[in-house]
Amino acid sequence: MRLFLSLILTLICFSSIEPHSKLRIDEFFNVTHFQSINLSPNGRYLLVASEHPAWDSNSYEQSLWLYETSGRRKQLITNQLFASYIPKWSPSGDYFVYLMQDKSDSINDRHRVIRSVNSSVKNEQQIYLYNIASDEIIPVGIGYEKPSALIWSDVDSSLYFAAASSESTEDVDREYEAEWKDVIEYRRRKPNDGSIIYHIDISRKNRRVTSKIHQITHLNFIVRDLLYTVSEHKIICSSFSNIIENSHDLEVYSIDLLNASSVKQLTNNDEFEMNLRLSKDGKHLFFRSASSLTGKITSNKTQIRLKSIDLTNGQIDEWGKGFQGNVDDYAIRSEGGVFILGQLGTNTNVYVQQSSSKYLTLQRGWNGTYRTISTSTSKRYSSVAFLHSAFERPEEVYFIDHIDGLSSAKRITNENQFLTKTNLARSKVYTWVNSDDHRLIEGILHYPPGKFEQKNLPLLVLIHGGAVAASLNLFPPIWYMFPQLAAAEGWLVLEPNYRGSSGYGDQFVSEIYSTFLSRPGRDILDGVDCLVRDGIADSTRLNVGGYSYGGYLTNWLITQTTRFNAAFSGAGPLDHVSFWGTTNMPNYANTLIGGFPWEIPDIYAKESIIYHLDNVHTPTLIFTGANDVAIPADQSFILERGLKYLGIPSKLLIFPNEGHDLLNNPWHSKIQIREQLKWLERYGHVSWFQTTS
């Protein structure tokens, strides 16, 4: 009787558990993406900037939320955040500053040549201060120039910002237009190619807010990052260029506020400095550094590193001693030293380093990917906030009082937990060996739900972009990488971390240069062969696709083999010479290939796609952003035309008003993946080439 009752209770228990539903494209694209997180100085409050599709308006809703880390309060500040600027806390933590979108932001004009900054109507710009104590939003007018960077000084009533300069007068503009009409002088320096640094003083009397704006100095470059150090009484900034042709387009500078005409260049290298932050005492500048941008084949091309500059003597130190992976993010510790989010293989973990001369210490936490980290800045507090996700764990924001509690952090947000109610793929790391040089290659296998480690499954090889990037242990519903969704449709998905991927050492990265297609292509094909030999993948149902560099490799692979039934190529270069000639990052192309076309024509020919296009027999779906300047849409047009003339089934999708990242309209991303899945279903199960030959 007791056994019978136990059985009945068990059956009742199981019947009450809802079976998980299939992950569908609507759910996949209804997630919240976290753009930034920022802890207040005392760790009591957390700013979370998020993005969510606004389907009815064909756009994204950019929201700023204020959380109490104790969990008692969650408040929407705005759903019209200007997402390119990360909101920042004032020195006391009583205020934070943010920017909002205006009508011109929604246009998102990414044309490569803009003749005059005065050719469009400008709106009066405002910054917004939020007072924590009074729950009050304070708009502050700053003129007509949109800030490219904004930072607090050492008090809550003072800020600095950088904006594009517009030095030309209306008389000069009229004279120029009378002479040139609508003709564009390419490379002619425009007034907004430089920046002006301004200082804002804000005062409040009887609930009335007034501001005084002073011009500090004019710079002959676009400012990307801006910092203020009270100890050195300097402004720190980094330069940027819309076309990266020279490694010195991207450098770091300091401006002495006692002598604003004194601009000192702090770096002079072939690296890309990003994510500038100051030490607690303001005497050391930290930044992540990507190298190399020389366009030559050298041995110093590395993964992203963390470096610092002593602002008192100019000495540069490299952090991450003994670490062989990639530095994805970092934060300054209130106790001194840094937290580093370091990627090794398919995981990104949290490390602590107390000084540049000491080794990193791994913090025990969860498997998966820690993507962003923020710390309280007061020496009295040591709280930490971060983003985390894993294969079956959607990304959320977490908080801990001290790093020692990393594995028991409290989840602050609950935006994407609905995904855990779907039947998600099970995933694992898979390794194989390159048949040419016996390099060990690693990738991730995602099995269709309910078919973990089953055999003879239809395969999709989904290739990440980069190339210096990697497929990781995370669950990001990202428009260009969708292994969970493809697995839900019955596909075994292989994400190969081919040669050139980060997280496997600098040598692994550098081995891609000058063999930028053939070597990673061999890595990928050997992975497919290994899956077939192991009986995991069905040799008659193999498919391939990728975006950006993944599209580049897809274009190469379909010229090398007819084994793939179907392919999709997003923003993938086809012809190396025209790609180098039209991209806004010619230094990237130079570095990848190893030099200019006239210097190494043999490498351009050896790694050619366009001259082997007649080898293609794989139906290919092609898609591109119409305004892409990183990999111009011309490349996709050439591929479509070539396949059309060859009689290969193909289709070209062009997304209007989109750049390389398809960030403007969520429908574009959704339609792109919808069409890829339909293409796989149509061509992926039977070889079109064999049925027509």
Secondary structure as UniProt FT lines:
FT   HELIX           2..16
FT   STRAND          21..22
FT   HELIX           25..28
FT   STRAND          33..39
FT   TURN            41..42
FT   STRAND          45..54
FT   HELIX           55..57
FT   STRAND          59..68
FT   TURN            69..70
FT   STRAND          74..78
FT   STRAND          80..81
FT   TURN            83..84
FT   STRAND          88..89
FT   TURN            91..92
FT   STRAND          95..98
FT   HELIX           103..107
FT   HELIX           117..119
FT   STRAND          125..131
FT   TURN            132..135
FT   STRAND          136..143
FT   STRAND          147..152
FT   TURN            156..157
FT   STRAND          158..164
FT   HELIX           170..180
FT   TURN            181..182
FT   TURN            186..187
FT   HELIX           191..193
FT   STRAND          195..205
FT   TURN            206..207
FT   STRAND          208..219
FT   STRAND          222..229
FT   TURN            230..233
FT   STRAND          234..240
FT   HELIX           247..249
FT   STRAND          252..256
FT   TURN            257..258
FT   TURN            260..261
FT   STRAND          263..265
FT   STRAND          272..278
FT   TURN            280..281
FT   STRAND          284..290
FT   STRAND          305..310
FT   TURN            311..313
FT   STRAND          316..318
FT   TURN            321..322
FT   STRAND          326..332
FT   TURN            334..335
FT   STRAND          338..344
FT   TURN            345..346
FT   STRAND          347..353
FT   TURN            356..357
FT   STRAND          361..362
FT   STRAND          369..375
FT   TURN            379..380
FT   STRAND          384..390
FT   TURN            391..392
FT   STRAND          393..400
FT   HELIX           403..408
FT   STRAND          410..411
FT   HELIX           417..421
FT   STRAND          422..423
FT   STRAND          426..433
FT   TURN            435..437
FT   STRAND          440..447
FT   TURN            449..450
FT   TURN            452..453
FT   STRAND          457..463
FT   TURN            479..480
FT   HELIX           483..488
FT   TURN            489..490
FT   STRAND          492..497
FT   TURN            499..500
FT   HELIX           506..510
FT   TURN            511..514
FT   TURN            516..517
FT   HELIX           518..533
FT   TURN            534..535
FT   STRAND          537..547
FT   HELIX           549..560
FT   STRAND          564..570
FT   HELIX           576..582
FT   HELIX           586..593
FT   TURN            597..599
FT   HELIX           601..606
FT   HELIX           610..615
FT   STRAND          620..625
FT   TURN            626..627
FT   TURN            629..633
FT   HELIX           634..646
FT   STRAND          650..655
FT   TURN            656..657
FT   TURN            660..661
FT   HELIX           666..683
FT   TURN            684..685
FT   HELIX           688..692
//
